[in-house]
Amino acid sequence: MRLATAGLAIATFASLVAASAASDAPPQFGDPLPGLTASQSGAFADGKTEFNSAEGVNDGLGPVFNGRSCAECHSVPAVGGGSERLVTRFGTTTNGQFDPLAQFGGSLIQDHAITRADGSTHNFAPETVPAAATIVVHRRTPPLFGLGYVDAVPDQTFFALAALEAQRGDGTAGRVNVVTNVATGLQSAGKFGWKSQVPSLFVFSGDAIVTTYPPVPQSAYPELLRHADLDKRVAAGDLAARKPKITPHLPKVRRKR
Ligand code: HEC
């Protein structure tokens, strides 16, 4: 299916940012790193095309959605960047627990809808914040440049950094948010999303597709994930149990002069 391929290509596109060493001129925003193999360049180009391509009613867009393409929001100063576009999340507290109000389409609002102008037989109404919501937040579109590097950092490094911070004893220390990676079923370090709740770019891209163009059937999602080459990762629970090798430096990024 087309969107499934799109997600795979986007994830590959993002991961490739980490895949290769740089050569002469530094790449500009939105460019691939220099030194990619022919197949990596091809995957980058495919991913960029899908990231830019606008979905329509015939692709399954609607009745409600947030954007017609990824680049519609992630665009400044180049494709893959950020923008002033906001998304809205809402919810409430029920019995002391966060309640995403899924019965009203929460927690993420789809604030656009297809109309006759899109070739729909009906003018649909976008979602709005329901009266039951007591929590409403707006999140601005962040740039995605360089996140392939973050994706490539092993989970172990995050545990080591957290342990290092705790060891300093200066009153501030981060904790790794351990989450379930739906692509592997394993526990992993959360690296992406507002609350580090997403373990990899691959999973985030799949989620972005499902939440941006919601009618894409959830059943396509596992299909996306089957292609993930993530099962070589070690479960974060196992990593946390190991004695972390503490190093005061962030991992070196391979770079040619
Ligand atoms: C309507 C605007 C909009 C569209 C369309 C959109 N995004 Fe986003 N994107 C956002 C916002 C806002 C965030 C931050 C939200 C959050 O983390 O909860 C975000 C976050 C992300 C992140 C995580 C960044 C990080 O540092 O953790 C990735 C990866 C991403 N988007 C990829 C995509 C892909 C792939 C698509 C297309 C399928 C897409 N986005 C479509 C607005 C958008």
Residues whose N, C-alpha, C, O or C-beta is under 5 A from the ligand:
A	BS01	HEC	I10 N66 G67 S69 C70 C73 R85 V87 R139 R140 T141 P142 K191 F192 G193 W194 F204 S205 A208 I209 T212
